[in-house]
Amino acid sequence: MKKTILRVLAAVLSLLMLALPLSAAGESGKLQFCADGTFRLLQINDFQDSDNTNAKSLAFLNAILDKYQPDLVVLVGDQLVPGNGMTEAQMRTALANELQPMETRHIPFLYTYGNHDHDHDATLNRAGQAALYDAYAMSYATHNGPDAGTYNNVIYGSDGVTPKLNVYMMDTNEWYGNFMVSGVNEAQVQWYRATSDTLKEANGGMPLPSLVFQHIPVKEVFQFLKEVPDGTPGAVGSKFDAKKYMLDPDAIWIGDRNVMKEDIACENPAKSTGQYEAWVAQGDVIGAYFGHDHVNTFVGKTADGVIMGYNGGFGFATYGDGDERFARIYDFKENDVEHYTMQTLFYSKEVPAQEEPTTQPTTQPTTQPTTQPTTQPTTQPAPQPSGGNSDSVSSFWAKVKAFFQMIWDFWRNLFS
């Protein structure tokens, strides 16, 4: 009888081990499609918080991580509160509160900077801030670009070998003049072209489908707008002229929510960065997604065939669309990555009123990073970064196996 029970328990434990999903990070540490050929990416931007992190923002984050279980999270700038008054310790705590939800769930994340992150450059420069993020095992930043916030990660097929999708994280730099943001610089564009060419060569001469995530939009977002007379209901302005604009109903709209409620802020329209022109020339960008304007949420296709647009703001410590906040998920299939789907997520739908937090979290995170930060981010060569840390993934699976071994030992001793 004892042997029969033990055999049944062994069979159950074996099935449980087989049922555990293989992480999209894979045991090799590379980002890769899941065994079923799917990959889900979650975009968050404008968390914009301090060490006293807003409880509603954290409730939103935890809710969507649990419900949608993304394979990768991209943090697209302005993770930190505006102003230059944060100490290094406060910055570390603020990021700990934002990053621990991914760390504890073993979800890889990438990040880049926004203008408000650069507000704190005097306290910690780009490399110093990167060290705070990279203290976490789930940071898959490769830092193979010209600065700490500009790099790329290749996502491989479920076989862990074949490149299927590429993600560019681009730092759009700091303020200039009267609350204007420069956008990318020439060195970043040159790096993008060179990386795109190398990936193309490695992909048999075909452009490797790529996504771009950056905080500040390119000026070509104006292709989705039309000028209207001053006083037109619903019209907004821009940061660069006295004209009024609305979304153009004749534009090619892609997104599931196309709303503009805020003046457009983009790279300096008087100075061409050449970034958009490089995307068109390279032919690899299948989507470019931005943040910064918290209440603009739209996605369209330009006359050149480039899909791009805004994701709304995420955090409650800053302004937003009333009491609504946003995130977006993107779903890919490895046999047809160019035809992906997207879905806007709403705080009001993901965190029902009866579940809203009533108290603020403590100013210290409950857990600390699994590794200690270094003063400089680790650099890795282009063009096909593996991203992440294979030791951390292997350690995770070792802990899972140890857990089931503990259960097995318990039952074996019980019936012995």
C-alpha positions, 0 to 999 in steps of 0.5 A: 500500500505504501509503495502504491501511494509513493508511486502515485505521488511520484507520478503527480510530482512528475506531471507538475514538473512537466506542467511548469511553463518554460520561461520566455527567458529560457534556461540559457538566459536569452529572451526567446519565444515560449514553447507554444510560439508566443511572446507577450510584451508589456509597455509601461511609461511615466511611472514618475514616482518617488521613494514614497511610491503611490499605492495605486500605481503598485496595485495596477502593476501587480494586477496586470503582471498577475493577470497578463503574465508578460514575458518581458516588461519595457519601462519607457522612461520617466520612472523617477519623479520630476525635479532634482531633489532625490538622493541616491538612496531615495532613487534606489528605493523608488526603483526598488518599489517599481522593479521588485514586482518583476523580480519576484515574479521572474519577469525580465525587464528592459528600461530606458530614460525619460526627461525626468530621469535625466533631472537626476543626472547630477545625483547619478548619471546614466551609468549610475542610474543603470547600476540601480536597475542592473542590481536586479537579476531580471534586468536584461539590459545589454548596454551595447549602444552608445550610452547606458539607455540605448541598446538592443535585445534580440528575442529568439525563437522557441528553439533558442537559436533563430532570431525572430524579433529585436527590441531597441531601447532608445534614450531621448536625452534631456531637456533643452530650452523652455521644457523641450526635449532634444530626441536622439542624437547623431551617434545613436542614429549611426549606432542604430543603422550599424546594428540594423545592418549587422542583424540583417546580415545575420538574418540572411539578408532580410531585415530583422523585425524590430520594435523601438521604445523611447520616451519622446516621440519623433516629430512625424507623429504630426502625420496623424494630426490635422490643423483646425481653427482655434476654438474647435472643440477637443483641439489641442496645441503643440509645444512648438507653435500656436496652431491647434490640432486634432487627430486626423480621421483620414489617417490610418489608425491601428490602435484600439484606443486613439485619443489625444487630449494633450499638447503634442511634445516631440523631438525638436521639429526644427532640427532633424535627428534623422531617426525616422528617416533611418527607420524608413531606410532600414525597413526593420521597424514594425512598431515604434512606441512612445510615452511622455504625453500622459493623456495621449494614447493613439497608434497609427501608420505613417505614409511610409508604412511605419506603425507608431504611437503613444502609450498613456501614462501609468503612474498616479503620482503625476497627472493623468486622464482623470483617475484613469491610467494606462499600460499596453500589451503586445502579443507576437507569434514567432511564425508571423511576428510582423502581424502582432496585436496590441491591447490598451490596459486601463486601471479602472478595469484591472483594479476594481474599485473595491480592491483599490488600496487605501493606504500608502506602502512604506518608503522602503521596499520589502525585499532588496536586489539579489545582486549588488549594483556596480558603478558602471553597467556591463557592456556587451558586444552587438549585434545579437545580445543574449540579455540577462543572466543565465545563472539567475534563471538556472538558480530559479529552476534549481529552487523549483526542483528543490521545492518539489524534492522537499515535498517528495522527502516529506511524503517518503518519510511519512510513509516509511 
